Amino acid sequence: MAWFYLLLAGVLEVVWAYFMKQSAGFTRLIPSLITFISMIASFALLSLAMRTLPLGTAYTIWTGIGAVGAFILGIVLLGEDFSYTRLLAAILIVSGLVLMKLSSSH
């Protein structure tokens, strides 16, 4: 169950990052509310995952999902620049996540 919580927490991190961008510095109500609600839910799920997963593993995977997810959403939905250097960075992050998962005894 911890891995499910962690995955969902990571997805919600992407959600709050996206809606934080949409909130325009918290000047738009609905995106701001979605940001805060998804942020609280993400932290809550991360804390549940950390009950059984090691801190380093849980936190690294959570931030990795957020970083790669935000990178993808930025390109796909926000028209942010794509470069092979940025793609390589995302691939390296995913590689690190896979290694972190493989090295975990949980």
C-alpha positions as CSV (number, residue, x, y, z in Angstrom):
1,M,0.0,0.0,0.0
2,A,2.9,2.4,0.7
3,W,4.0,2.3,-2.9
4,F,0.5,3.2,-4.0
5,Y,0.3,6.1,-1.6
6,L,3.7,7.3,-2.8
7,L,2.7,7.1,-6.5
8,L,-0.5,9.0,-5.8
9,A,1.4,11.6,-3.7
10,G,3.8,12.1,-6.6
11,V,0.9,12.5,-9.1
12,L,-0.7,15.1,-6.8
13,E,2.6,16.9,-6.6
14,V,2.4,17.3,-10.4
15,V,-1.2,18.5,-10.0
16,W,-0.4,21.2,-7.4
17,A,2.7,22.4,-9.4
18,Y,0.6,22.8,-12.5
19,F,-2.2,24.6,-10.8
20,M,0.2,26.8,-8.9
21,K,1.4,28.0,-12.3
22,Q,-2.2,28.5,-13.3
23,S,-3.0,30.5,-10.2
24,A,-0.8,33.4,-11.4
25,G,0.8,34.0,-8.1
26,F,-2.3,33.0,-6.2
27,T,-4.4,35.7,-7.8
28,R,-6.9,33.3,-9.3
29,L,-9.2,31.6,-6.8
30,I,-10.0,28.1,-8.3
31,P,-6.4,27.2,-9.4
32,S,-5.2,28.5,-6.0
33,L,-7.7,26.2,-4.1
34,I,-6.8,23.2,-6.3
35,T,-3.1,24.0,-5.5
36,F,-3.7,24.0,-1.7
37,I,-6.0,21.0,-1.7
38,S,-3.7,18.8,-3.8
39,M,-0.7,20.0,-1.9
40,I,-2.2,18.9,1.4
41,A,-3.3,15.6,0.0
42,S,0.1,15.0,-1.6
43,F,1.9,15.6,1.8
44,A,-0.6,13.5,3.6
45,L,-0.1,10.5,1.2
46,L,3.7,11.0,1.4
47,S,3.5,10.8,5.2
48,L,1.5,7.6,5.0
49,A,4.0,6.1,2.6
50,M,6.9,7.1,4.9
51,R,5.4,5.0,7.7
52,T,7.0,1.9,6.0
53,L,9.3,3.2,3.3
54,P,12.7,4.7,4.1
55,L,12.9,8.5,4.1
56,G,15.5,8.7,1.3
57,T,13.5,6.3,-1.0
58,A,10.1,7.9,-0.4
59,Y,11.3,11.5,-0.7
60,T,13.5,10.9,-3.8
61,I,10.7,9.1,-5.6
62,W,8.1,11.7,-4.7
63,T,10.2,14.6,-5.9
64,G,11.3,12.6,-9.0
65,I,7.7,12.0,-10.0
66,G,7.0,15.6,-9.5
67,A,10.0,16.8,-11.4
68,V,9.5,14.6,-14.4
69,G,5.7,15.0,-14.4
70,A,6.0,18.8,-14.3
71,F,8.6,18.7,-17.1
72,I,6.2,16.7,-19.3
73,L,3.1,18.8,-18.4
74,G,5.1,22.0,-19.1
75,I,6.0,20.8,-22.6
76,V,2.6,19.3,-23.4
77,L,0.2,21.7,-21.8
78,L,2.1,24.9,-21.4
79,G,4.2,24.9,-24.5
80,E,7.5,25.1,-22.7
81,D,10.8,24.6,-24.5
82,F,11.8,21.1,-25.4
83,S,15.5,20.3,-25.7
84,Y,17.5,17.1,-25.8
85,T,19.4,18.3,-22.8
86,R,16.2,18.6,-20.8
87,L,15.1,15.2,-22.1
88,L,18.4,13.7,-21.0
89,A,17.9,15.2,-17.5
90,A,14.5,13.7,-17.2
91,I,15.8,10.3,-18.4
92,L,18.5,10.5,-15.7
93,I,15.9,11.4,-13.1
94,V,13.8,8.4,-14.1
95,S,16.9,6.1,-14.1
96,G,17.6,7.3,-10.5
97,L,14.1,6.5,-9.5
98,V,14.3,3.0,-10.9
99,L,17.6,2.4,-9.1
100,M,16.1,3.8,-5.9
101,K,13.2,1.5,-6.1
102,L,15.4,-1.5,-6.9
103,S,17.7,-0.8,-4.0
104,S,14.8,-0.6,-1.5
105,S,14.0,-3.7,0.5
106,H,10.3,-2.7,0.7
